[in-house]
């Protein structure tokens, strides 16, 4: 076991959203939630000073870490030569390159957690499990149910790919520097194939259209598409045209997105001039 001091003194960089976890009990609990073993390939996002890294490494897993800070990446390589250290911004990482089953974990910077998670759940081909510490408010959004104040585009998108479970809350006192808000640890379990979103393009198109105007009624948001067929779909789903985006479940959003997206493609194709 190598203490944090082994990486040397490092001033947290506000520009990178660095809040280093220093409580080993919390770090061990987070790493254990991933249930890593020698049979697993594990990718850690933003290892920082290695609070989670040491526990993951002790599990015997094939460990890779993704660190944007070049100085910290160099120190991680020096301390743990057997760990594969990738110096890269997670926002630019190509998740589709992770072939085979992977378990992914990370203490994600508050300012980039949502876009990282958005891409990760949709583009990692064989995600086996994910465990992330994020801002508590974002964790609530990820797990929110339809009709709740926290439910939005991020909720629908993530829940269309994985099952979200909030595990526990983490207070500011376990970080340096201390953030001004609580954090929470969430676990992602991929949905079974028959429930998982196979083509994300329609949903990716529809969600901004709806949730940028979330206080508007859906009959107004969808006015350009409204016809008897769409009206019948709302009746089949036991939904009123006056309901708002937060009233639709992820499955309903997926079905609606497919229908409207196909209609949009057909309309665009019909508008093309003859060759």
N, C-alpha and C positions, 0 to 999 in steps of 0.2 A: 504494500500500500504506500503510494507516494503522496505526501501532503501537498496542499496547494502551493506552499512556498517553493516547492521544487521547480515550478514554472517561473519563479522569479517575480519581482514586483512588477505590476502592470497597472497603469492608470486607466480606469474604465473610460471608454470613448463614447461620449454622448451621441456623436454622429452615427455610431453603429448600434445605439440602443443597448449598450452593454450594462447589464446588472448581473453580477456574478453570484451564483449560489454558493454559499459557504457552509451551510449546515449539512453535515454528513448523514444525519438521520433522514432528512428529507430527500437527499440525493439517492440514498439507498432505496428508499420507498418508491421513488419515481422509477428507478432502473428496474426494480423488481416487478413493477406493473407491466413491463414489456415481456417478462418471463423469457429472458434470453438464455441460450444454452450453446454448447459446442456444435449443435446441428444447424444453427441459424447464421444467416448473413444479416448484419445490423448496420444501419447508417445512422449516425448521430449528427444532427444539424446544430451548428453553433456550440461546440464543446467548451469554448471559453478557456477557463483554467482547469478544466478536466474533472469537475465535480461528479458528473455522471459517468464520464469516460472510464474512471478507475473501476467502478462497480461493473460496468458492462464488460470490460476487459477481463475481470476476474471470472466471468461466467464461461470464458473459453470460446465465445462466439467469434466469427470472422468479422472484425470491427473496422469500419471505415468512418471517418469523420469529415464533415464539411465545414470549414472555417474561413470566413471572409478576411479576418484580420491576419495579415501576413506575419506579423511579429508573434502572435500567439500560435499560429500554425507551425512556425519554426521551432518554438519551444515544445510543442506537443510531439513533434518528430524526435526531438532530442530526448525527451523523457520516455517515450514509448515507441521505440523503433519498429516494433511489431504491429503497430496500428497504421493503417493506410490513411494518410492525411491529405485531403484535397483542399487546396487554397482557392476558394471560389465563393461567390455570392449565391446563396440558395435561391434567390429570385431568378437566377439565370441558369440554374441547373436543369439538365434535360432528364426528367424523371423516367421517360420512356427507355432510357438506357439501362435501367435496373432490371435485367432479365432474371427470371427465376424468382422464387419467394424471398421477400425482404421484410424485415421489421425495422421501422423507422421511429426515431425518438429525438426529442430536442426541447431545450429551454428556449423558446422562440422570442426574439425581440418583439415588444408590443407593436411597434410601428410597421412590421412586415409580416406578422403572423397570419393575418387573414389571406393575403395574396399567396403566400407560400402554401397554406392549407388548401386553398381553392385549386391550385395547379396539381398539388401532390395527390389528392384523392382521385382526381380525374385521369391523371396521366401515368401513374405508377402501374405497370401492367399486372404485377402479381403481389400487390401489397398484402402482407399476411397479418400485420398488426401495427398500429401506430399509437404512441404515447407522447403527449405534448403538454408542456407547461406554458400557459398563455394567460393573458389578462382575464380576470374572472368574468368581466362583462362579455368578452368574446366567447368564452366557454358557454355562457348562458345562451348566447345567440345560436351557437352550434347545435345545442341540444333542445332548443325551444320547440314547443308544440304549436300547431296552427291555432290562430286566434289570440296568441299571447303577444305582449308588447315587444318581446325580444325576437319574435319570429320574422324572418326576412329572407332576402335572396341568398345569403350565405347559409342559412338554415336549410333551405330547400336544396341547394346545390350539394352540400356536404351529405345530407341525409339521403340523397339520391344515389350515393356511392357507398357510404359506410353507416354502420350503426354507431351512434355517439353515446358514450357514457361518461358523465362527470364523476371523477373518483374522489377528489378531496380538494379543499381550499388551502392555499399557502399564503401566509402573512408576509408583510414586507420585511420583517426582522431577519429573515434568513438570507437576504441579499445584501451585496455591497456594490454600488450604493443602494440605499433603500428606495424602492419605487413608492409612489404616492397612493397606489391602489393595491388591492389583493390580487393574487394570481390563483389559478386553478389548474389542476391536472386532468386531462381528458384522455380517454382511450377510444381508438377507432378499431372497429372490426368490420372488414369488408362484407357487404351484403352478398347473399348467395346469387349465383349467376342469373337466375330467373327473376330476381328482384332488382338487380343492379342496372343502372342506366348504361345502355350499350352505345348509343349515339348521342353525345353530349351537345352537338351543335344546335338542335332546336331549343333546348332548355337554356343554353348560353345566350341565345338570341332573345328569348321571351322574358327572362327574369329582369333585365334592366328596364325593358319596356313597361313592366308592371310595377316594379318597386321604386322606380324613380317618381312614380305618381301614386304611392301606396294609399293615400287618403281618398283617392278618387274611386268611384265605383267601376267595377270591371266592364259594365256595359258601355261606359264612356271611354275607358282605356282601349277597349277592343272595338270601338265603333267602326273603324275601317274594315273589319272582318265580319261584322255582325250580319247574320242571315238566319234563315229558318234552321239550317243544320246546326249552327252554333247554339241557337236557342234551345234546340232539342237536346244537345249535349248537356247544357246546364240543368235541364229538367231531369235527365237520366242520372246526373250526379247529385240531385237534390240540392242544387245551389240556386240562389236567386241572382238574377242579373245585377241587382243592386249591391251584392256583396263586394268586399274589398280583397285585394291580393292575399292578405294574411289569413283569409278564411279557407284557402285551398291547401290541401295536403300535398306533400311532394309527389305522390303518385298521380294526383289530379293535374298538377302542373306539368308532369312529364307527358301525360296523355294529351292535354291541351296544346302543349308546345309542338308535339308531333303533327297534330292535325293542322294547326295554323302554319307551321313551317312548310309542310308539303303544299298547302294551298298557295303560299307565297312563292314557292319555287315554280309551281305550275303557272301562276299568273305572270311571272317574269319570263318564263319560257314562251308563253303564248304571245308576249309582247315583242319577241325578237323578230326582226325582218326575215323573210324567206331568203335562203341562200341562192 
